[in-house]
Amino acid sequence: MSKTIQLTADDGHTFSAYESGTGQNSAAALIILQEIFGVNHHIRSVADTYAAHGFYTLAPALFDRAEPGVELDYSPASSQTARGFLTRIDPSAMLKDIAASIDHARRQVPSGKVGVIGYCMGGSYAWLSATRLHPDAAVGYYGSKVIECIAETPVCPVMLHFGRQDQHIPVSAVEKIQQARPELPVFLYDAGHGFNCNERSSYSQPAASLAFSRSLAFLKETLHA
């Protein structure tokens, strides 16, 4: 069961979110944080996959503040368009939308447990959610801003995934994250940026499968799902 719903942040901004799964039948909720390409086919499929594993999932449209309904492919032109949206939205405003998504999701499941998982841009915001908001667990995939904010302390369990061949995030940056936060599970894969997305040329099935199995086990354990 999936549909698009409307949510409202605490500053009055209304935005859409893709909802998958049924809250009352789910042990925990999971917020899916998008790449820079919007809540597109791939992000919806991620939400559906985790819903199939027993989570109530919600993927907020974090670009709605700039332009509602953004759904892009993975072409160079789309990348350029997406980066334009980033310059038009204050990060604190995006966090308001994530906070509203967490609050909504928490009310949908009997346990009240909510995790966040994000990819690319969403991977950075998964880390910021863990340090500035109130989820019960967070998973980030190749978030380039994690290293910039590594001094911030997460308030929940966090797992991070990176690729050794990522041209945007050097291995040296990942090693600094590991050194700064030795208590966190931080994994490196023989893959590039975006390795989880099977619609990108950088997709790596072995890396994506292993990262998914680790993420699923981590989320089930930390959220008691």
C-alpha positions as CSV (number, residue, x, y, z in Angstrom):
1,M,0.0,0.0,0.0
2,S,1.5,3.3,-1.1
3,K,0.3,6.9,-1.7
4,T,1.5,10.5,-1.6
5,I,0.5,12.5,1.4
6,Q,0.9,16.1,2.5
7,L,2.8,17.2,5.6
8,T,3.4,20.5,7.3
9,A,6.6,21.7,8.9
10,D,6.6,23.9,12.0
11,D,7.2,27.0,9.9
12,G,4.0,26.4,8.0
13,H,5.6,25.0,4.8
14,T,3.5,22.2,3.3
15,F,5.3,19.4,1.3
16,S,4.5,16.0,-0.2
17,A,5.8,12.7,1.0
18,Y,5.7,9.2,-0.5
19,E,4.2,6.8,2.1
20,S,4.6,3.0,1.8
21,G,3.4,0.3,4.2
22,T,0.8,0.4,7.0
23,G,1.7,2.0,10.3
24,Q,-0.4,-0.1,12.6
25,N,1.1,-3.3,11.1
26,S,4.7,-2.1,11.3
27,A,7.1,-2.5,14.2
28,A,8.9,0.7,13.4
29,A,9.0,3.6,10.9
30,L,11.7,4.6,8.5
31,I,12.3,8.0,6.8
32,I,13.9,7.7,3.4
33,L,16.0,10.8,2.5
34,Q,16.4,11.4,-1.2
35,E,19.3,11.9,-3.4
36,I,19.5,15.3,-5.2
37,F,17.3,13.8,-7.9
38,G,14.1,14.1,-5.9
39,V,11.6,11.5,-4.8
40,N,11.9,9.6,-8.1
41,H,11.3,6.0,-9.1
42,H,14.4,4.8,-7.4
43,I,13.7,6.4,-4.0
44,R,10.1,5.2,-4.1
45,S,11.5,1.7,-4.8
46,V,13.7,2.0,-1.7
47,A,10.7,3.0,0.4
48,D,8.7,0.0,-1.0
49,T,11.6,-2.4,-0.3
50,Y,11.9,-1.4,3.3
51,A,8.1,-1.5,3.7
52,A,8.2,-5.1,2.4
53,H,10.6,-5.8,5.2
54,G,8.1,-4.6,7.8
55,F,8.7,-0.9,8.1
56,Y,6.3,2.0,7.7
57,T,8.2,4.2,5.3
58,L,8.0,7.9,4.4
59,A,10.1,9.7,1.7
60,P,9.6,13.5,2.1
61,A,10.0,15.7,-1.0
62,L,12.9,17.8,0.3
63,F,13.0,20.0,-2.8
64,D,9.4,21.1,-2.5
65,R,10.5,24.4,-1.0
66,A,12.2,25.2,-4.3
67,E,10.0,23.4,-6.8
68,P,7.2,20.9,-6.0
69,G,7.2,17.4,-7.6
70,V,10.9,17.2,-8.5
71,E,11.6,13.8,-10.2
72,L,14.8,13.6,-12.1
73,D,16.8,10.9,-13.9
74,Y,20.6,10.5,-13.6
75,S,21.7,12.4,-16.7
76,P,24.4,15.1,-16.5
77,A,21.7,17.7,-17.3
78,S,19.6,16.5,-14.4
79,S,22.6,16.7,-12.1
80,Q,23.0,20.3,-13.0
81,T,19.4,21.1,-12.5
82,A,19.4,19.3,-9.1
83,R,22.4,21.3,-7.9
84,G,20.4,24.5,-8.7
85,F,17.7,23.4,-6.2
86,L,20.3,22.9,-3.5
87,T,21.3,26.6,-3.7
88,R,17.7,27.7,-3.2
89,I,16.9,25.8,0.1
90,D,18.5,26.6,3.4
91,P,19.7,23.4,5.2
92,S,17.8,24.4,8.3
93,A,14.6,24.5,6.4
94,M,15.2,21.0,5.0
95,L,15.8,19.8,8.5
96,K,12.4,21.2,9.5
97,D,10.8,19.0,6.8
98,I,12.7,16.0,8.0
99,A,11.6,16.7,11.6
100,A,8.0,17.0,10.6
101,S,8.4,13.6,8.7
102,I,9.8,12.0,11.9
103,D,7.0,13.4,14.0
104,H,4.4,12.1,11.6
105,A,5.9,8.7,11.3
106,R,6.3,8.3,15.0
107,R,2.6,8.7,15.4
108,Q,1.8,6.0,12.8
109,V,3.5,3.0,14.5
110,P,2.6,1.5,17.9
111,S,6.2,1.5,19.1
112,G,6.8,5.1,18.2
113,K,10.3,4.1,16.9
114,V,11.6,6.0,13.9
115,G,14.8,5.6,11.9
116,V,16.2,7.6,9.0
117,I,18.2,6.4,6.0
118,G,19.6,8.6,3.3
119,Y,21.5,8.5,0.1
120,C,24.0,11.1,-1.4
121,M,22.4,14.4,-0.2
122,G,20.2,12.3,2.0
123,G,23.2,10.6,3.5
124,S,24.4,13.9,4.7
125,Y,21.0,14.8,6.1
126,A,20.8,11.4,7.8
127,W,23.9,12.4,9.8
128,L,22.5,15.9,10.5
129,S,19.2,14.2,11.6
130,A,21.2,12.0,14.0
131,T,23.0,15.0,15.5
132,R,20.3,17.7,15.4
133,L,16.9,16.0,15.4
134,H,15.5,13.1,17.4
135,P,15.4,9.8,15.4
136,D,16.0,6.5,17.1
137,A,18.6,5.3,14.5
138,A,20.2,6.6,11.3
139,V,22.0,5.2,8.3
140,G,23.9,7.3,5.8
141,Y,25.1,6.3,2.3
142,Y,28.0,8.4,0.8
143,G,27.0,11.7,2.4
144,S,29.7,14.2,1.4
145,K,28.9,16.6,4.3
146,V,29.4,14.1,7.1
147,I,33.1,14.9,7.3
148,E,32.3,18.7,7.6
149,C,30.0,18.0,10.5
150,I,31.9,15.1,12.1
151,A,32.4,17.1,15.3
152,E,28.7,17.0,16.0
153,T,27.6,14.2,18.3
154,P,24.8,11.9,17.3
155,V,22.0,11.2,19.8
156,C,21.2,7.8,18.3
157,P,23.0,4.8,16.8
158,V,24.4,5.5,13.4
159,M,25.8,3.4,10.5
160,L,27.6,4.9,7.5
161,H,28.5,3.5,4.0
162,F,31.0,4.8,1.5
163,G,32.7,3.7,-1.7
164,R,36.4,3.4,-2.2
165,Q,36.2,4.7,-5.8
166,D,33.9,7.7,-4.9
167,Q,35.2,10.7,-6.8
168,H,33.3,13.1,-4.5
169,I,34.4,11.6,-1.1
170,P,38.0,10.5,-0.9
171,V,39.0,7.5,1.2
172,S,41.1,9.9,3.4
173,A,37.9,11.7,4.4
174,V,36.3,8.4,5.3
175,E,39.3,7.4,7.4
176,K,39.0,10.7,9.3
177,I,35.4,9.9,10.0
178,Q,36.5,6.5,11.3
179,Q,39.2,8.0,13.5
180,A,36.9,10.7,14.9
181,R,34.0,8.3,15.5
182,P,35.5,4.9,16.3
183,E,32.3,3.8,18.0
184,L,30.4,3.9,14.8
185,P,30.1,1.2,12.1
186,V,31.6,2.9,9.0
187,F,32.0,0.6,6.0
188,L,34.0,1.0,2.8
189,Y,33.0,-0.9,-0.4
190,D,34.8,-1.5,-3.7
191,A,32.4,0.8,-5.5
192,G,31.9,4.4,-6.5
193,H,29.4,7.2,-5.6
194,G,25.8,6.1,-5.9
195,F,26.6,2.4,-5.8
196,N,23.2,1.6,-4.2
197,C,21.1,2.9,-7.1
198,N,20.5,0.4,-9.8
199,E,19.5,3.2,-12.2
200,R,22.9,4.8,-12.1
201,S,26.0,3.7,-14.1
202,S,27.9,3.5,-10.8
203,Y,25.6,0.8,-9.4
204,S,27.4,-2.1,-7.8
205,Q,25.2,-5.1,-7.0
206,P,27.6,-6.7,-4.6
207,A,28.2,-3.5,-2.6
208,A,24.5,-2.6,-2.7
209,S,23.4,-6.1,-1.5
210,L,26.0,-6.2,1.4
211,A,25.2,-2.6,2.5
212,F,21.5,-3.3,2.4
213,S,21.8,-6.5,4.5
214,R,23.9,-4.6,7.1
215,S,21.5,-1.7,7.1
216,L,18.5,-3.9,7.5
217,A,20.0,-5.8,10.4
218,F,21.1,-2.6,12.1
219,L,17.7,-1.0,11.8
220,K,15.9,-4.0,13.0
221,E,18.2,-4.3,16.0
222,T,18.2,-0.6,17.0
223,L,14.5,0.0,16.3
224,H,13.5,-3.4,17.7
225,A,11.6,-4.1,14.5
